[in-house]
Structure formats: structure tokens, C-alpha cells
Amino acid sequence: MTSPTNQPGPIASSKSKSTAILLAMWLGMFGADRFYLGDIGLGIVKLLTFGGCGIWALIDTILLVVGSRDRDERGYYLIDRNTVQLMKTGQLKDELGNPI
């Protein structure tokens, strides 16, 4: 079984980066952004600690905005402006390696 990082070209996620940013900003203390991106374990920890008393929620928001966190739990790129550009040029692949 190959992981997404072993396949040629970037792979698109079904998750939106802007939705993840909004969830991190408004519901980050409850781990909503982590649950949305598929990090269930970290979402539960974030929920129980109220986002690390707000610090973890703030850090997650910053990481999403600056682009350091741009993949979901499977390693697929979150959909944003750059992902759409890759889709238009045919450089973006789906889970099977086919151009999107």
C-alpha cells in the first residue's frame, strides 16, 4: 500500500482550508478544526483542555493562516487558492493518481 506522499504530484483533499481557518478562529478552543481535519485524538485533547487555555487554538489558527498546516490527516492538500491553480494546470492528482 502506498502512502499519498509516495504518489506522483500533489493530491487534493475534500476539506477546505478557509473552513478550517474559520473553525480554528471561532471554535478552536473546542477542537472543531482538528475534528474537521480528521485529527480526532488531538481534537479530543484540545476539547478537554479548552484549546490549551486558548494558546493551542491561537497557534493552530496562525499555522493554518500562514500555510504551515496545509494538509488533512491523510496528507492530502487542503483546498485553497493554490490548490485550485494546480487543478487548472492539471498538476493536481486525486487519490488514485488521476489528474483532477
C-alpha positions in Angstrom: 0.0 0.0 0.0 1.4 3.4 -1.0 1.0 6.5 1.1 -0.2 9.7 -0.6 3.3 11.2 -0.3 4.7 8.4 -2.5 2.3 9.0 -5.3 3.3 11.4 -8.1 2.1 15.0 -7.7 0.1 16.7 -5.0 -3.3 15.2 -4.0 -6.4 17.2 -3.2 -8.4 16.8 -0.1 -12.2 17.2 0.2 -11.6 19.7 3.0 -11.5 23.4 2.6 -8.6 25.5 4.1 -10.9 28.5 4.6 -13.4 26.4 6.6 -10.6 25.0 8.7 -9.3 28.6 9.4 -12.8 29.8 10.4 -13.3 26.8 12.7 -9.9 27.4 14.3 -10.7 31.0 14.9 -14.2 30.6 16.3 -14.4 27.1 17.7 -10.7 26.3 18.1 -11.0 26.1 21.9 -13.3 23.1 21.4 -11.1 21.4 18.9 -13.6 21.8 16.0 -10.8 22.5 13.5 -8.9 19.3 14.5 -12.1 17.2 14.2 -12.8 18.8 10.8 -9.3 17.9 9.5 -9.6 14.3 10.9 -7.3 14.6 13.9 -9.8 13.1 16.2 -7.3 12.3 19.0 -5.9 15.8 19.1 -9.4 17.2 18.8 -10.4 15.4 22.0 -7.3 16.6 23.8 -7.9 20.1 22.6 -11.6 19.9 23.7 -10.7 18.7 27.2 -8.0 21.4 27.7 -10.1 24.2 26.1 -7.6 24.6 23.3 -4.7 24.7 25.8 -6.4 27.6 27.6 -6.6 29.3 24.2 -2.9 29.2 23.4 -3.2 26.0 21.3 -6.2 27.4 19.5 -4.3 30.5 18.6 -1.3 28.6 17.4 -3.4 26.3 15.2 -5.1 29.4 13.7 -1.8 31.0 12.9 -0.4 27.8 11.4 -3.4 27.5 9.1 -3.3 31.1 8.0 0.4 31.2 7.2 0.2 27.9 5.4 2.4 25.7 7.6 -0.6 23.4 8.2 -2.0 22.7 4.7 -2.8 19.0 4.8 -5.5 16.9 6.3 -5.0 13.7 8.3 -4.3 11.6 5.2 -1.7 14.0 4.0 -3.8 15.5 1.2 -3.6 19.2 0.4 -6.5 21.3 1.7 -8.4 23.1 -1.0 -7.4 26.8 -1.3 -6.4 29.2 -4.0 -3.1 27.5 -4.7 -4.9 24.1 -5.0 -7.3 25.5 -7.5 -4.4 26.8 -9.6 -2.8 23.3 -9.5 -6.2 21.9 -10.6 -6.4 24.3 -13.6 -2.9 23.3 -14.8 -3.6 19.5 -14.4 -0.8 19.1 -11.8 -3.2 18.1 -9.0 -3.9 14.4 -8.6 -6.8 12.6 -6.9 -6.4 9.6 -4.6 -5.8 7.2 -7.5 -3.2 9.4 -9.1 -5.5 10.7 -11.9 -5.4 14.4 -12.8 -8.3 16.4 -11.4 
